[in-house]
Amino acid sequence: MAEAEFATVARPYARAIFSSALDGDSKLDHWSEILSSLVAVSSDESAVALLSSPGYTNQQKTEFFESVLGSMLDIEAKNFISLLAEYNRVNLLASIAEIYERMKANHQKTLEVNITSAYELSFDESESLISALSSKLGRDIDLEVSVDEKLIGGAIIKMEDNVVDDSIKGKLEKFANNLN
């Protein structure tokens, strides 16, 4: 299944969880923890083999998650896992979690921004970026900065599905492609 198809099939599950979680902000965070844990468990190499095994029943898949995560799973989470297992959609957990987190961030007016810079940003530069992005986007910004010296100069900014490549390396690659 292509990534776009995963998102299309995962979206209704994410919406249902999000609607259920809107009862309170702590419930939003609770579901974030549950989904994060489910993704971690389901992406483990041995778990992938086990969960994709044709001889492994839906009940066994549900029991597997319950045995690993134990009391962290409330009745809603157990029903959710059971539903995914029943329709052979456990492989959608990462997509469901990603969509859910985007919905939660939109609701809470937050945005995670990843910046890859050619050099380490100073505290003042980071604060200036946070302030400018927050002002422009009307959201609280959670900034994550990493360094990649191969960029030569500039930065790559990623937020949700948007990528702004303002690096010298990116500009050189674009220039080279235009010459061909």
VMD Tcl script that builds the backbone (N, CA, C; Angstrom):
set m [mol new atoms 540]
animate dup $m
set s [atomselect $m all]
$s set {name element resname resid chain x y z} {
  {N N MET 1 A 0.856 -1.172 0.000}
  {CA C MET 1 A 0.000 0.000 0.000}
  {C C MET 1 A 0.904 1.239 0.000}
  {N N ALA 2 A 0.593 2.186 -0.865}
  {CA C ALA 2 A 1.376 3.421 -0.962}
  {C C ALA 2 A 1.111 4.314 0.247}
  {N N GLU 3 A 2.055 5.220 0.493}
  {CA C GLU 3 A 1.959 6.095 1.668}
  {C C GLU 3 A 0.664 6.910 1.666}
  {N N ALA 4 A 0.263 7.406 0.492}
  {CA C ALA 4 A -0.977 8.186 0.402}
  {C C ALA 4 A -2.188 7.315 0.732}
  {N N GLU 5 A -2.139 6.050 0.327}
  {CA C GLU 5 A -3.240 5.143 0.634}
  {C C GLU 5 A -3.300 4.854 2.134}
  {N N PHE 6 A -2.118 4.699 2.761}
  {CA C PHE 6 A -2.079 4.497 4.212}
  {C C PHE 6 A -2.774 5.663 4.909}
  {N N ALA 7 A -2.440 6.880 4.487}
  {CA C ALA 7 A -3.024 8.070 5.110}
  {C C ALA 7 A -4.529 8.108 4.910}
  {N N THR 8 A -4.987 7.741 3.731}
  {CA C THR 8 A -6.418 7.766 3.430}
  {C C THR 8 A -7.175 6.770 4.309}
  {N N VAL 9 A -6.627 5.588 4.474}
  {CA C VAL 9 A -7.290 4.566 5.288}
  {C C VAL 9 A -7.130 4.874 6.777}
  {N N ALA 10 A -6.002 5.474 7.164}
  {CA C ALA 10 A -5.729 5.758 8.576}
  {C C ALA 10 A -6.517 6.950 9.103}
  {N N ARG 11 A -6.843 7.898 8.241}
  {CA C ARG 11 A -7.482 9.148 8.669}
  {C C ARG 11 A -8.762 8.939 9.482}
  {N N PRO 12 A -9.698 8.079 9.068}
  {CA C PRO 12 A -10.917 7.909 9.881}
  {C C PRO 12 A -10.630 7.376 11.289}
  {N N TYR 13 A -9.642 6.512 11.417}
  {CA C TYR 13 A -9.277 6.006 12.746}
  {C C TYR 13 A -8.727 7.145 13.612}
  {N N ALA 14 A -7.844 7.949 13.025}
  {CA C ALA 14 A -7.259 9.078 13.755}
  {C C ALA 14 A -8.341 10.065 14.169}
  {N N ARG 15 A -9.283 10.327 13.270}
  {CA C ARG 15 A -10.378 11.258 13.587}
  {C C ARG 15 A -11.240 10.723 14.730}
  {N N ALA 16 A -11.510 9.438 14.706}
  {CA C ALA 16 A -12.344 8.843 15.752}
  {C C ALA 16 A -11.645 8.939 17.112}
  {N N ILE 17 A -10.358 8.647 17.146}
  {CA C ILE 17 A -9.610 8.748 18.400}
  {C C ILE 17 A -9.585 10.202 18.872}
  {N N PHE 18 A -9.330 11.111 17.933}
  {CA C PHE 18 A -9.259 12.522 18.282}
  {C C PHE 18 A -10.593 13.009 18.839}
  {N N SER 19 A -11.684 12.632 18.207}
  {CA C SER 19 A -13.016 13.029 18.697}
  {C C SER 19 A -13.256 12.502 20.097}
  {N N SER 20 A -12.871 11.271 20.332}
  {CA C SER 20 A -13.034 10.676 21.657}
  {C C SER 20 A -12.159 11.388 22.686}
  {N N ALA 21 A -10.981 11.807 22.268}
  {CA C ALA 21 A -10.016 12.434 23.186}
  {C C ALA 21 A -10.336 13.883 23.501}
  {N N LEU 22 A -11.233 14.506 22.761}
  {CA C LEU 22 A -11.540 15.915 22.979}
  {C C LEU 22 A -12.257 16.198 24.296}
  {N N ASP 23 A -12.564 15.143 25.051}
  {CA C ASP 23 A -13.218 15.327 26.346}
  {C C ASP 23 A -12.359 16.123 27.313}
  {N N GLY 24 A -11.046 16.151 27.091}
  {CA C GLY 24 A -10.153 16.913 27.965}
  {C C GLY 24 A -8.738 16.869 27.437}
  {N N ASP 25 A -7.979 17.918 27.711}
  {CA C ASP 25 A -6.609 17.971 27.214}
  {C C ASP 25 A -5.757 16.818 27.733}
  {N N SER 26 A -6.002 16.381 28.948}
  {CA C SER 26 A -5.216 15.275 29.474}
  {C C SER 26 A -5.504 13.995 28.696}
  {N N LYS 27 A -6.726 13.889 28.165}
  {CA C LYS 27 A -7.067 12.725 27.364}
  {C C LYS 27 A -6.358 12.793 26.009}
  {N N LEU 28 A -6.152 14.013 25.492}
  {CA C LEU 28 A -5.385 14.177 24.255}
  {C C LEU 28 A -3.963 13.649 24.458}
  {N N ASP 29 A -3.354 14.020 25.567}
  {CA C ASP 29 A -1.997 13.564 25.874}
  {C C ASP 29 A -1.967 12.060 26.145}
  {N N HIS 30 A -3.006 11.573 26.802}
  {CA C HIS 30 A -3.111 10.140 27.093}
  {C C HIS 30 A -3.086 9.333 25.789}
  {N N TRP 31 A -3.868 9.767 24.799}
  {CA C TRP 31 A -3.893 9.058 23.521}
  {C C TRP 31 A -2.574 9.213 22.773}
  {N N SER 32 A -1.905 10.331 22.937}
  {CA C SER 32 A -0.576 10.488 22.332}
  {C C SER 32 A 0.373 9.428 22.872}
  {N N GLU 33 A 0.339 9.230 24.181}
  {CA C GLU 33 A 1.197 8.222 24.811}
  {C C GLU 33 A 0.840 6.821 24.336}
  {N N ILE 34 A -0.453 6.532 24.288}
  {CA C ILE 34 A -0.891 5.205 23.849}
  {C C ILE 34 A -0.446 4.950 22.415}
  {N N LEU 35 A -0.724 5.895 21.518}
  {CA C LEU 35 A -0.361 5.706 20.117}
  {C C LEU 35 A 1.148 5.586 19.939}
  {N N SER 36 A 1.884 6.397 20.658}
  {CA C SER 36 A 3.346 6.335 20.582}
  {C C SER 36 A 3.848 4.956 21.016}
  {N N SER 37 A 3.292 4.436 22.083}
  {CA C SER 37 A 3.683 3.109 22.577}
  {C C SER 37 A 3.280 2.016 21.602}
  {N N LEU 38 A 2.084 2.122 21.046}
  {CA C LEU 38 A 1.631 1.129 20.073}
  {C C LEU 38 A 2.535 1.118 18.836}
  {N N VAL 39 A 2.930 2.306 18.389}
  {CA C VAL 39 A 3.823 2.401 17.229}
  {C C VAL 39 A 5.178 1.787 17.559}
  {N N ALA 40 A 5.695 2.090 18.739}
  {CA C ALA 40 A 6.991 1.544 19.146}
  {C C ALA 40 A 6.956 0.013 19.177}
  {N N VAL 41 A 5.895 -0.527 19.756}
  {CA C VAL 41 A 5.774 -1.983 19.840}
  {C C VAL 41 A 5.601 -2.585 18.454}
  {N N SER 42 A 4.714 -2.013 17.649}
  {CA C SER 42 A 4.409 -2.601 16.343}
  {C C SER 42 A 5.531 -2.444 15.327}
  {N N SER 43 A 6.483 -1.547 15.576}
  {CA C SER 43 A 7.562 -1.373 14.615}
  {C C SER 43 A 8.819 -2.156 14.999}
  {N N ASP 44 A 8.776 -2.828 16.142}
  {CA C ASP 44 A 9.877 -3.703 16.523}
  {C C ASP 44 A 9.958 -4.851 15.518}
  {N N GLU 45 A 11.173 -5.201 15.124}
  {CA C GLU 45 A 11.377 -6.194 14.068}
  {C C GLU 45 A 10.696 -7.537 14.362}
  {N N SER 46 A 10.824 -8.020 15.582}
  {CA C SER 46 A 10.195 -9.309 15.918}
  {C C SER 46 A 8.678 -9.182 15.972}
  {N N ALA 47 A 8.186 -8.011 16.407}
  {CA C ALA 47 A 6.739 -7.802 16.449}
  {C C ALA 47 A 6.159 -7.743 15.049}
  {N N VAL 48 A 6.874 -7.123 14.120}
  {CA C VAL 48 A 6.401 -7.048 12.727}
  {C C VAL 48 A 6.223 -8.448 12.172}
  {N N ALA 49 A 7.216 -9.308 12.393}
  {CA C ALA 49 A 7.134 -10.689 11.907}
  {C C ALA 49 A 5.956 -11.428 12.538}
  {N N LEU 50 A 5.798 -11.235 13.827}
  {CA C LEU 50 A 4.725 -11.908 14.556}
  {C C LEU 50 A 3.350 -11.420 14.095}
  {N N LEU 51 A 3.184 -10.091 14.029}
  {CA C LEU 51 A 1.876 -9.513 13.687}
  {C C LEU 51 A 1.482 -9.746 12.230}
  {N N SER 52 A 2.453 -9.956 11.363}
  {CA C SER 52 A 2.123 -10.183 9.950}
  {C C SER 52 A 2.018 -11.668 9.618}
  {N N SER 53 A 2.241 -12.504 10.603}
  {CA C SER 53 A 2.146 -13.944 10.400}
  {C C SER 53 A 0.703 -14.340 10.108}
  {N N PRO 54 A 0.460 -15.059 9.002}
  {CA C PRO 54 A -0.924 -15.441 8.657}
  {C C PRO 54 A -1.572 -16.371 9.687}
  {N N GLY 55 A -0.779 -17.108 10.452}
  {CA C GLY 55 A -1.331 -18.016 11.450}
  {C C GLY 55 A -1.677 -17.347 12.769}
  {N N TYR 56 A -1.320 -16.085 12.902}
  {CA C TYR 56 A -1.562 -15.345 14.139}
  {C C TYR 56 A -2.959 -14.739 14.073}
  {N N THR 57 A -3.844 -15.140 14.972}
  {CA C THR 57 A -5.238 -14.689 14.917}
  {C C THR 57 A -5.373 -13.242 15.398}
  {N N ASN 58 A -6.512 -12.654 15.086}
  {CA C ASN 58 A -6.809 -11.291 15.540}
  {C C ASN 58 A -6.778 -11.204 17.059}
  {N N GLN 59 A -7.324 -12.205 17.722}
  {CA C GLN 59 A -7.330 -12.249 19.178}
  {C C GLN 59 A -5.906 -12.290 19.718}
  {N N GLN 60 A -5.040 -13.069 19.079}
  {CA C GLN 60 A -3.650 -13.168 19.516}
  {C C GLN 60 A -2.919 -11.840 19.315}
  {N N LYS 61 A -3.235 -11.130 18.230}
  {CA C LYS 61 A -2.620 -9.819 17.989}
  {C C LYS 61 A -3.013 -8.845 19.104}
  {N N THR 62 A -4.290 -8.842 19.444}
  {CA C THR 62 A -4.780 -7.970 20.512}
  {C C THR 62 A -4.120 -8.338 21.831}
  {N N GLU 63 A -4.065 -9.621 22.135}
  {CA C GLU 63 A -3.454 -10.089 23.378}
  {C C GLU 63 A -1.959 -9.764 23.421}
  {N N PHE 64 A -1.308 -9.783 22.268}
  {CA C PHE 64 A 0.112 -9.441 22.199}
  {C C PHE 64 A 0.340 -8.008 22.691}
  {N N PHE 65 A -0.446 -7.065 22.158}
  {CA C PHE 65 A -0.315 -5.667 22.584}
  {C C PHE 65 A -0.640 -5.516 24.063}
  {N N GLU 66 A -1.687 -6.213 24.518}
  {CA C GLU 66 A -2.069 -6.133 25.924}
  {C C GLU 66 A -0.975 -6.694 26.834}
  {N N SER 67 A -0.311 -7.758 26.396}
  {CA C SER 67 A 0.737 -8.346 27.232}
  {C C SER 67 A 1.969 -7.446 27.295}
  {N N VAL 68 A 2.273 -6.752 26.216}
  {CA C VAL 68 A 3.448 -5.882 26.192}
  {C C VAL 68 A 3.179 -4.570 26.931}
  {N N LEU 69 A 2.021 -3.961 26.692}
  {CA C LEU 69 A 1.737 -2.638 27.249}
  {C C LEU 69 A 0.947 -2.666 28.548}
  {N N GLY 70 A 0.380 -3.801 28.865}
  {CA C GLY 70 A -0.275 -4.004 30.152}
  {C C GLY 70 A -1.312 -2.964 30.527}
  {N N SER 71 A -1.180 -2.422 31.739}
  {CA C SER 71 A -2.180 -1.525 32.294}
  {C C SER 71 A -2.219 -0.159 31.607}
  {N N MET 72 A -1.251 0.119 30.749}
  {CA C MET 72 A -1.281 1.389 30.017}
  {C C MET 72 A -2.512 1.459 29.105}
  {N N LEU 73 A -2.980 0.297 28.683}
  {CA C LEU 73 A -4.109 0.244 27.764}
  {C C LEU 73 A -5.430 0.201 28.534}
  {N N ASP 74 A -6.220 1.256 28.357}
  {CA C ASP 74 A -7.551 1.261 28.952}
  {C C ASP 74 A -8.501 0.527 28.005}
  {N N ILE 75 A -9.763 0.474 28.347}
  {CA C ILE 75 A -10.738 -0.281 27.552}
  {C C ILE 75 A -10.869 0.289 26.137}
  {N N GLU 76 A -10.812 1.614 25.996}
  {CA C GLU 76 A -10.898 2.220 24.662}
  {C C GLU 76 A -9.718 1.799 23.797}
  {N N ALA 77 A -8.522 1.801 24.377}
  {CA C ALA 77 A -7.329 1.420 23.631}
  {C C ALA 77 A -7.384 -0.056 23.238}
  {N N LYS 78 A -7.859 -0.896 24.146}
  {CA C LYS 78 A -7.990 -2.330 23.836}
  {C C LYS 78 A -8.990 -2.542 22.702}
  {N N ASN 79 A -10.107 -1.816 22.746}
  {CA C ASN 79 A -11.096 -1.921 21.663}
  {C C ASN 79 A -10.518 -1.436 20.340}
  {N N PHE 80 A -9.729 -0.378 20.399}
  {CA C PHE 80 A -9.097 0.167 19.206}
  {C C PHE 80 A -8.156 -0.862 18.577}
  {N N ILE 81 A -7.321 -1.478 19.390}
  {CA C ILE 81 A -6.390 -2.486 18.883}
  {C C ILE 81 A -7.150 -3.681 18.319}
  {N N SER 82 A -8.179 -4.084 19.011}
  {CA C SER 82 A -9.001 -5.200 18.558}
  {C C SER 82 A -9.621 -4.903 17.194}
  {N N LEU 83 A -10.094 -3.681 17.024}
  {CA C LEU 83 A -10.690 -3.265 15.753}
  {C C LEU 83 A -9.650 -3.291 14.637}
  {N N LEU 84 A -8.468 -2.754 14.901}
  {CA C LEU 84 A -7.402 -2.770 13.890}
  {C C LEU 84 A -7.020 -4.203 13.525}
  {N N ALA 85 A -6.920 -5.061 14.523}
  {CA C ALA 85 A -6.562 -6.461 14.272}
  {C C ALA 85 A -7.632 -7.158 13.448}
  {N N GLU 86 A -8.885 -6.888 13.776}
  {CA C GLU 86 A -10.002 -7.520 13.080}
  {C C GLU 86 A -9.994 -7.195 11.586}
  {N N TYR 87 A -9.626 -5.980 11.242}
  {CA C TYR 87 A -9.623 -5.563 9.834}
  {C C TYR 87 A -8.213 -5.569 9.221}
  {N N ASN 88 A -7.279 -6.268 9.890}
  {CA C ASN 88 A -5.894 -6.385 9.408}
  {C C ASN 88 A -5.266 -5.027 9.114}
  {N N ARG 89 A -5.399 -4.111 10.044}
  {CA C ARG 89 A -4.889 -2.751 9.840}
  {C C ARG 89 A -3.908 -2.319 10.940}
  {N N VAL 90 A -3.313 -3.256 11.609}
  {CA C VAL 90 A -2.319 -2.939 12.625}
  {C C VAL 90 A -1.148 -2.192 11.990}
  {N N ASN 91 A -0.887 -2.483 10.714}
  {CA C ASN 91 A 0.212 -1.817 10.002}
  {C C ASN 91 A -0.043 -0.323 9.775}
  {N N LEU 92 A -1.235 0.155 10.095}
  {CA C LEU 92 A -1.563 1.579 9.941}
  {C C LEU 92 A -1.235 2.410 11.180}
  {N N LEU 93 A -0.754 1.781 12.234}
  {CA C LEU 93 A -0.555 2.491 13.499}
  {C C LEU 93 A 0.313 3.738 13.359}
  {N N ALA 94 A 1.408 3.656 12.609}
  {CA C ALA 94 A 2.298 4.822 12.462}
  {C C ALA 94 A 1.575 5.964 11.753}
  {N N SER 95 A 0.812 5.647 10.720}
  {CA C SER 95 A 0.057 6.676 9.989}
  {C C SER 95 A -1.043 7.272 10.859}
  {N N ILE 96 A -1.727 6.426 11.608}
  {CA C ILE 96 A -2.784 6.903 12.503}
  {C C ILE 96 A -2.189 7.853 13.539}
  {N N ALA 97 A -1.068 7.461 14.129}
  {CA C ALA 97 A -0.421 8.294 15.148}
  {C C ALA 97 A 0.025 9.630 14.561}
  {N N GLU 98 A 0.582 9.611 13.371}
  {CA C GLU 98 A 1.041 10.851 12.734}
  {C C GLU 98 A -0.125 11.804 12.461}
  {N N ILE 99 A -1.212 11.286 11.932}
  {CA C ILE 99 A -2.392 12.111 11.647}
  {C C ILE 99 A -2.994 12.637 12.947}
  {N N TYR 100 A -3.084 11.773 13.954}
  {CA C TYR 100 A -3.615 12.179 15.257}
  {C C TYR 100 A -2.789 13.328 15.828}
  {N N GLU 101 A -1.479 13.210 15.794}
  {CA C GLU 101 A -0.609 14.246 16.356}
  {C C GLU 101 A -0.774 15.573 15.616}
  {N N ARG 102 A -0.983 15.507 14.313}
  {CA C ARG 102 A -1.237 16.740 13.554}
  {C C ARG 102 A -2.555 17.376 13.978}
  {N N MET 103 A -3.575 16.557 14.158}
  {CA C MET 103 A -4.880 17.071 14.592}
  {C C MET 103 A -4.768 17.684 15.986}
  {N N LYS 104 A -4.043 17.016 16.869}
  {CA C LYS 104 A -3.846 17.508 18.230}
  {C C LYS 104 A -3.101 18.845 18.203}
  {N N ALA 105 A -2.056 18.928 17.396}
  {CA C ALA 105 A -1.278 20.171 17.299}
  {C C ALA 105 A -2.135 21.309 16.758}
  {N N ASN 106 A -2.954 21.019 15.765}
  {CA C ASN 106 A -3.853 22.055 15.227}
  {C C ASN 106 A -4.828 22.527 16.292}
  {N N HIS 107 A -5.359 21.587 17.056}
  {CA C HIS 107 A -6.313 21.920 18.117}
  {C C HIS 107 A -5.655 22.767 19.206}
  {N N GLN 108 A -4.431 22.424 19.551}
  {CA C GLN 108 A -3.728 23.129 20.618}
  {C C GLN 108 A -2.932 24.327 20.101}
  {N N LYS 109 A -3.061 24.593 18.816}
  {CA C LYS 109 A -2.360 25.728 18.185}
  {C C LYS 109 A -0.845 25.636 18.393}
  {N N THR 110 A -0.307 24.431 18.202}
  {CA C THR 110 A 1.138 24.237 18.279}
  {C C THR 110 A 1.624 23.690 16.934}
  {N N LEU 111 A 2.903 23.838 16.695}
  {CA C LEU 111 A 3.490 23.341 15.458}
  {C C LEU 111 A 4.925 22.920 15.729}
  {N N GLU 112 A 5.251 21.705 15.327}
  {CA C GLU 112 A 6.619 21.227 15.451}
  {C C GLU 112 A 7.371 21.618 14.193}
  {N N VAL 113 A 8.484 22.316 14.372}
  {CA C VAL 113 A 9.307 22.762 13.248}
  {C C VAL 113 A 10.699 22.174 13.432}
  {N N ASN 114 A 11.182 21.505 12.389}
  {CA C ASN 114 A 12.529 20.946 12.396}
  {C C ASN 114 A 13.397 21.778 11.466}
  {N N ILE 115 A 14.505 22.271 11.988}
  {CA C ILE 115 A 15.431 23.055 11.177}
  {C C ILE 115 A 16.765 22.328 11.150}
  {N N THR 116 A 17.243 22.091 9.940}
  {CA C THR 116 A 18.578 21.547 9.754}
  {C C THR 116 A 19.414 22.680 9.200}
  {N N SER 117 A 20.424 23.067 9.956}
  {CA C SER 117 A 21.251 24.208 9.609}
  {C C SER 117 A 22.679 23.750 9.314}
  {N N ALA 118 A 23.392 24.559 8.554}
  {CA C ALA 118 A 24.781 24.250 8.244}
  {C C ALA 118 A 25.681 24.478 9.456}
  {N N TYR 119 A 25.196 25.219 10.432}
  {CA C TYR 119 A 25.972 25.512 11.640}
  {C C TYR 119 A 25.036 25.553 12.844}
  {N N GLU 120 A 25.613 25.464 14.018}
  {CA C GLU 120 A 24.836 25.508 15.262}
  {C C GLU 120 A 24.198 26.891 15.421}
  {N N LEU 121 A 22.882 26.920 15.678}
  {CA C LEU 121 A 22.196 28.190 15.889}
  {C C LEU 121 A 22.397 28.656 17.327}
  {N N SER 122 A 22.594 29.949 17.489}
  {CA C SER 122 A 22.722 30.509 18.837}
  {C C SER 122 A 21.336 30.554 19.477}
  {N N PHE 123 A 21.311 30.780 20.775}
  {CA C PHE 123 A 20.047 30.900 21.492}
  {C C PHE 123 A 19.215 32.039 20.908}
  {N N ASP 124 A 19.858 33.189 20.642}
  {CA C ASP 124 A 19.152 34.349 20.085}
  {C C ASP 124 A 18.576 34.051 18.706}
  {N N GLU 125 A 19.335 33.327 17.872}
  {CA C GLU 125 A 18.831 32.971 16.536}
  {C C GLU 125 A 17.629 32.043 16.642}
  {N N SER 126 A 17.713 31.068 17.533}
  {CA C SER 126 A 16.591 30.146 17.737}
  {C C SER 126 A 15.358 30.887 18.228}
  {N N GLU 127 A 15.541 31.759 19.201}
  {CA C GLU 127 A 14.417 32.534 19.742}
  {C C GLU 127 A 13.816 33.452 18.690}
  {N N SER 128 A 14.660 34.036 17.858}
  {CA C SER 128 A 14.192 34.904 16.779}
  {C C SER 128 A 13.353 34.106 15.773}
  {N N LEU 129 A 13.817 32.903 15.434}
  {CA C LEU 129 A 13.059 32.039 14.523}
  {C C LEU 129 A 11.722 31.640 15.127}
  {N N ILE 130 A 11.733 31.258 16.390}
  {CA C ILE 130 A 10.493 30.877 17.072}
  {C C ILE 130 A 9.512 32.041 17.065}
  {N N SER 131 A 9.993 33.219 17.389}
  {CA C SER 131 A 9.145 34.410 17.430}
  {C C SER 131 A 8.568 34.734 16.058}
  {N N ALA 132 A 9.413 34.702 15.019}
  {CA C ALA 132 A 8.954 35.017 13.659}
  {C C ALA 132 A 7.935 33.987 13.163}
  {N N LEU 133 A 8.223 32.710 13.382}
  {CA C LEU 133 A 7.297 31.661 12.938}
  {C C LEU 133 A 5.988 31.709 13.721}
  {N N SER 134 A 6.078 31.920 15.015}
  {CA C SER 134 A 4.885 31.999 15.846}
  {C C SER 134 A 3.999 33.162 15.410}
  {N N SER 135 A 4.608 34.297 15.138}
  {CA C SER 135 A 3.870 35.479 14.696}
  {C C SER 135 A 3.215 35.244 13.332}
  {N N LYS 136 A 3.972 34.655 12.416}
  {CA C LYS 136 A 3.467 34.437 11.058}
  {C C LYS 136 A 2.383 33.355 11.003}
  {N N LEU 137 A 2.560 32.291 11.796}
  {CA C LEU 137 A 1.654 31.145 11.727}
  {C C LEU 137 A 0.561 31.157 12.794}
  {N N GLY 138 A 0.681 32.028 13.784}
  {CA C GLY 138 A -0.328 32.100 14.842}
  {C C GLY 138 A -0.369 30.867 15.713}
  {N N ARG 139 A 0.779 30.246 15.939}
  {CA C ARG 139 A 0.854 29.037 16.749}
  {C C ARG 139 A 2.071 29.090 17.659}
  {N N ASP 140 A 2.016 28.294 18.714}
  {CA C ASP 140 A 3.197 28.095 19.542}
  {C C ASP 140 A 4.119 27.151 18.782}
  {N N ILE 141 A 5.396 27.471 18.727}
  {CA C ILE 141 A 6.348 26.704 17.943}
  {C C ILE 141 A 7.219 25.843 18.851}
  {N N ASP 142 A 7.311 24.558 18.508}
  {CA C ASP 142 A 8.222 23.631 19.170}
  {C C ASP 142 A 9.368 23.417 18.187}
  {N N LEU 143 A 10.503 24.053 18.436}
  {CA C LEU 143 A 11.621 24.063 17.500}
  {C C LEU 143 A 12.638 22.981 17.831}
  {N N GLU 144 A 12.981 22.211 16.824}
  {CA C GLU 144 A 14.010 21.184 16.948}
  {C C GLU 144 A 15.086 21.507 15.921}
  {N N VAL 145 A 16.315 21.703 16.372}
  {CA C VAL 145 A 17.400 22.118 15.485}
  {C C VAL 145 A 18.464 21.030 15.416}
  {N N SER 146 A 18.910 20.739 14.186}
  {CA C SER 146 A 20.034 19.826 14.000}
  {C C SER 146 A 21.021 20.475 13.040}
  {N N VAL 147 A 22.238 19.966 13.032}
  {CA C VAL 147 A 23.297 20.537 12.205}
  {C C VAL 147 A 23.732 19.520 11.158}
  {N N ASP 148 A 23.865 19.995 9.911}
  {CA C ASP 148 A 24.399 19.191 8.812}
  {C C ASP 148 A 25.346 20.078 8.024}
  {N N GLU 149 A 26.632 19.911 8.262}
  {CA C GLU 149 A 27.638 20.768 7.639}
  {C C GLU 149 A 27.687 20.609 6.122}
  {N N LYS 150 A 27.125 19.516 5.587}
  {CA C LYS 150 A 27.101 19.288 4.139}
  {C C LYS 150 A 26.218 20.308 3.415}
  {N N LEU 151 A 25.384 21.023 4.168}
  {CA C LEU 151 A 24.514 22.032 3.553}
  {C C LEU 151 A 25.307 23.254 3.083}
  {N N ILE 152 A 26.537 23.377 3.520}
  {CA C ILE 152 A 27.462 24.467 3.203}
  {C C ILE 152 A 27.036 25.767 3.885}
  {N N GLY 153 A 25.817 26.173 3.725}
  {CA C GLY 153 A 25.263 27.372 4.327}
  {C C GLY 153 A 23.752 27.306 4.250}
  {N N GLY 154 A 23.072 28.182 4.968}
  {CA C GLY 154 A 21.606 28.208 4.940}
  {C C GLY 154 A 21.002 27.135 5.815}
  {N N ALA 155 A 19.741 26.793 5.513}
  {CA C ALA 155 A 19.024 25.826 6.348}
  {C C ALA 155 A 17.890 25.174 5.565}
  {N N ILE 156 A 17.411 24.061 6.099}
  {CA C ILE 156 A 16.219 23.376 5.592}
  {C C ILE 156 A 15.199 23.396 6.721}
  {N N ILE 157 A 14.011 23.905 6.434}
  {CA C ILE 157 A 12.952 24.017 7.437}
  {C C ILE 157 A 11.829 23.051 7.071}
  {N N LYS 158 A 11.452 22.200 8.033}
  {CA C LYS 158 A 10.367 21.244 7.824}
  {C C LYS 158 A 9.297 21.479 8.868}
  {N N MET 159 A 8.058 21.645 8.412}
  {CA C MET 159 A 6.910 21.758 9.316}
  {C C MET 159 A 5.731 21.080 8.655}
  {N N GLU 160 A 5.195 20.098 9.363}
  {CA C GLU 160 A 4.130 19.252 8.848}
  {C C GLU 160 A 4.541 18.714 7.483}
  {N N ASP 161 A 3.777 18.997 6.429}
  {CA C ASP 161 A 4.078 18.479 5.103}
  {C C ASP 161 A 4.884 19.452 4.255}
  {N N ASN 162 A 5.295 20.565 4.837}
  {CA C ASN 162 A 6.018 21.592 4.090}
  {C C ASN 162 A 7.510 21.527 4.339}
  {N N VAL 163 A 8.284 21.697 3.266}
  {CA C VAL 163 A 9.740 21.733 3.366}
  {C C VAL 163 A 10.226 22.950 2.602}
  {N N VAL 164 A 11.022 23.778 3.265}
  {CA C VAL 164 A 11.640 24.935 2.631}
  {C C VAL 164 A 13.142 24.690 2.654}
  {N N ASP 165 A 13.721 24.476 1.461}
  {CA C ASP 165 A 15.158 24.228 1.363}
  {C C ASP 165 A 15.838 25.516 0.932}
  {N N ASP 166 A 16.424 26.208 1.893}
  {CA C ASP 166 A 17.136 27.456 1.620}
  {C C ASP 166 A 18.631 27.267 1.889}
  {N N SER 167 A 19.094 26.028 1.626}
  {CA C SER 167 A 20.508 25.730 1.834}
  {C C SER 167 A 21.281 25.982 0.548}
  {N N ILE 168 A 22.552 26.238 0.688}
  {CA C ILE 168 A 23.395 26.437 -0.494}
  {C C ILE 168 A 23.480 25.138 -1.281}
  {N N LYS 169 A 23.592 24.011 -0.588}
  {CA C LYS 169 A 23.637 22.713 -1.254}
  {C C LYS 169 A 22.376 22.509 -2.103}
  {N N GLY 170 A 21.208 22.829 -1.537}
  {CA C GLY 170 A 19.946 22.675 -2.267}
  {C C GLY 170 A 19.884 23.581 -3.483}
  {N N LYS 171 A 20.366 24.802 -3.331}
  {CA C LYS 171 A 20.367 25.747 -4.451}
  {C C LYS 171 A 21.311 25.285 -5.552}
  {N N LEU 172 A 22.472 24.731 -5.182}
  {CA C LEU 172 A 23.423 24.213 -6.169}
  {C C LEU 172 A 22.833 23.017 -6.911}
  {N N GLU 173 A 22.167 22.131 -6.183}
  {CA C GLU 173 A 21.536 20.972 -6.823}
  {C C GLU 173 A 20.434 21.398 -7.780}
  {N N LYS 174 A 19.649 22.381 -7.385}
  {CA C LYS 174 A 18.592 22.898 -8.261}
  {C C LYS 174 A 19.200 23.541 -9.514}
  {N N PHE 175 A 20.268 24.289 -9.331}
  {CA C PHE 175 A 20.959 24.928 -10.447}
  {C C PHE 175 A 21.509 23.872 -11.408}
  {N N ALA 176 A 22.120 22.815 -10.857}
  {CA C ALA 176 A 22.671 21.732 -11.671}
  {C C ALA 176 A 21.583 21.026 -12.454}
  {N N ASN 177 A 20.422 20.802 -11.822}
  {CA C ASN 177 A 19.301 20.156 -12.515}
  {C C ASN 177 A 18.771 21.025 -13.645}
  {N N ASN 178 A 18.790 22.334 -13.455}
  {CA C ASN 178 A 18.317 23.239 -14.499}
  {C C ASN 178 A 19.256 23.279 -15.695}
  {N N LEU 179 A 20.535 22.959 -15.488}
  {CA C LEU 179 A 21.502 22.946 -16.582}
  {C C LEU 179 A 21.321 21.743 -17.480}
  {N N ASN 180 A 20.760 20.674 -16.956}
  {CA C ASN 180 A 20.584 19.449 -17.742}
  {C C ASN 180 A 19.485 19.524 -18.718}
}
mol reanalyze $m
mol bondsrecalc $m
mol representation Tube
mol addrep $m
